Amino acid sequence: MALALFKKTPLAPPPDIEAASLRSDRFRLARETDWRRLEGIVLALEKNRPRRISDEDLLALPVLYRQAASSLAVARETSLDAGTLAFLEQLVRRAWFQVYGPRTSLLTWLKRFLGGEWSVAVRALWFDVCVALAVMVMGALAGWLIVARDRDWYYALVPADAAQGRHPGASRAALQETLVGQEDGQGLSAFATYLFSHNTGVTIMAFGLGFAFGVPTLLLLLYQMAIFGAMLWVFAQAGLGWDFAAWLSIHGTTELSAILLGGAAGLHIGRAMAFPGQRSVLTAASTAGRRAAQVMVGAVIMLAVAGLLEGFARQLVHSTAARGAIGGVMALGWLTYFLLAGRRLNLASPKAA
Amino acid sequence: MTAIAAAAERTRKALLSRELITPEGLALPLTLASRGARAGALLLDLATIVFGFIVLGIVLALMGLGFLTSAAANLGAAGEVLIILLLLLLFFSRFGYFLYFELGPRGATPGKRALGIRVAARPTARGGTGRLTAEAVIARNLMRDVEVFVPAIFIIVDGSSMGLMGVAAMVWIGIFVLFPCFNRDNLRAGDLVAGTWVVEAERRTLPHALSLTEEPQRKYRFGEAELSIYGEHELQVLEIVLRQDNPAAMREVLEAICRKIGWQAGGGVDDRAFLEAFYAALRARLEGDLRFGKRKKDKFG
C-alpha cells in the first residue's frame, strides 16, 4: 500500500468534450490529455531524472512536442482563451528547450575535447597565438633591456612579494639559495594548489580582458613577461642564467604555454570585435567567443599540470640538467599534441555546426 | 493611477519581448529577463556561495579545527589535505558553480531558477536558432570572472586608495558592470561573447476552461448590438477577473458592462453567472469572426 504513494498520479480522465459550447473549447479539451502528458515528460527532463520517463513516453516526446507546437499555431488563430494560449506558449517553449537543448553532458564533452577538438581549436587560433607569442618575447626582451640600462627599474617592475630576495646586486650565493628545492615534500601539495588557482585567475583575466579589443590582454602579457625578463637579467649577471632558466622551465614551459593560449584566446575575441569583416559584430564576437572558450578550458587544464610540476617536481628535482630535460619534454609534448592531435577529426566532420 | 501603471507594464513587456522561430517554423514569443531580475539572481547565487562557506566554517570550527593556518600547523598531513580541499572548493565555487548549473537541463543557476529566468542561445542574424552549447556556457562564465569577481575583489581591498590607478580601474570595471544597461537585449559582456541571452522561463499550469457551463446562457440572451461593443482586450480582462473570482471586482465590471450595453444592473442578479454568460457569448462571437479573418483588438478597433 505504501508504494502506491510514490506511484505517478494517473492523468485526469478526459473531460466531456460534448459539454463545451465553444468550438475552441472543444479543440482544447480534445488535446488537453496530450498536453499534460508532454508537460509531465518535460518536467522530468528538467529535473534531470530521465529514468522516470517510460519508454513509450520517451518515444512519444517528439510527436507530442510537434502536436503541441501545431496546437499553439492553431489556437493562436482560433481561440481567444488567454489562459490556454499562455499555457501552450510556455509548454512549447519548455519542450523546445528540452528537445533542442544541449545534447552533451559535461563528461562526454570533455572526452571529445581531449580527443582532438582542443587541438583543432588551438590551430584555428594560429594567428593570435603568433601575435601573443611575439608580444611575450618582446616583453621579456624589454624587461631585460630596461633593467640592464638602469637597475632601479627592477624595483618598479617586479612586485616585492614576487622578488623574495632576488634583487640586482644580491650575492651569487643568495640567488642560488632561491633556486634550491626542499628536501622533504611537506607543504608542497597545498602550495601547488595555491599556484594553480592563482595562475588560473591570471589567465582567465587575460582572456576576459580581450573583450576590450584585446589591448589590455596584450598589456598584461607584456607586463608579466617584462618581470620575467628583468629576473632573468639579474640571474644572468650572477652567472646563474642557465640555472634560473632550468629552474623555471620545469613548470614554465607548460605555464607559459597556458598563458600564451589564454592571451591568444582573449586576443581572438578582441580581434573579431574590432574587425568583424562581413559578419555583424555580435555574430563575430559569439563565434570567436565559443572557439576561444574551448582553448581556455584547455589552458586551465595545462595550468593544473603546471601547478603540479611547480609544486612537486621543481622542489624535488635538483640538478639543472634534469630540470631542463623535464621542461623540454613537456614543451615538446604540448607542441606535438597541438600540431598533430585531431587532424583526422577535422576531416571527418567538415563544418558540423 | 493603475491604468498608467498597467500601460507602463505593457510598454516594458513590449520592449523586452522577442520572437524565436522554432525549426517547425513556429514563432515562439520570448520575454527577456529584466536587469533587475538578473542582478537579483546573481546576488542570490553569491549569497548562496557565501552562506555555504559560512556553514562550512562553522562546521569546521565545531570539529575543533579552528583557523586554517593553525590547523595546517597542528595537523600535519591531514591539515594539508584540508587546505587543498578548501582551496579547490574556493576555486570551484568561483568557476564551477555557475558552469555546472547552467549546463544542466534547466540552463539556470538556483538563483536564476528562483527568479524564473534561464540562459538560452541567441538567434543568429540569419534567423536560425542554435542550441545552447557547452562552449557557449563556458565562455559566458569565464567572462563572469572579469565582470563580477574582479570588481568584487577590487572593492573589498579598497581600490580607492590607489589614486589615479584606482580611478582608471573604477572606470574600467564600470564599463563591464554597466554593460547590460547599454544595449537593447540586456546582454552582459559574457552573453555577447558567448552568443547567449537570458530569458524568462516561468512555469504555468493549464487553467480550467471558463466557458463550459451551459446553463447561464439560457437565462441571458445577448444580441448583435450588445456583443459588437467589446474586443479581444476586454475579453481577456474579463477572463482575468473571472479567474481571480473577487466579488467586489466582479460587481464593478458587471456595472461597467451594463452601462456600456445599456442594460439595468439589478440588485438580485448572480454576478458571476451573468459575467460567465457574457464572456461565453462574447468569445463565441469574436471567435466566429476570427474564423472569417476578422480580428477586433479592443473596443476602439
Interface residues (C-beta under 8 A of the other chain):
Chain A: P15 A19 A20 S21 L22 R23 S24 D25 R28 L29 E32 W35 R36 E39 L45 E46 K47 N48 R66 A69 S70 L72 A73 E77 T78 S79 L80 D81 A82 G83 T84 A86 F87 E89 Q90 V92 R93 R94 W96 F97 Q98 Y100 G101 P102 R103 T104 S105 L106 W109 Q186 G187 S189 A190 T193 Y194 F196 S197 T200 G201 I204 M205 F207 G208 L209 F211 A212 I269 R279 S280 L282 T283 A285 S286 T287 A288 G289 R290 R291 A292 A293 Q294 M296 V297 A353
Chain B: L20 T22 P23 E24 L26 L28 P29 L30 A72 E80 V81 I83 I84 L87 L88 L90 F91 F95 Y100 L103 G104 P105 R106 G107 R118 A120 R122 T124 A125 T129 G130 R131 L132 T133 A134 E135 A136 V137 I138 A139 L142 M143 D145 V146 E147 V150 I175 F176 A189 L192 V193 A194 G195 T196 A201 E202 R203 R204 T205 L206 P207 A209 L210 S211 L212 E214 Q217 E232 L235 Q236 E239 I240 R243 A280 R283 A284 L286 E287 L290 R291
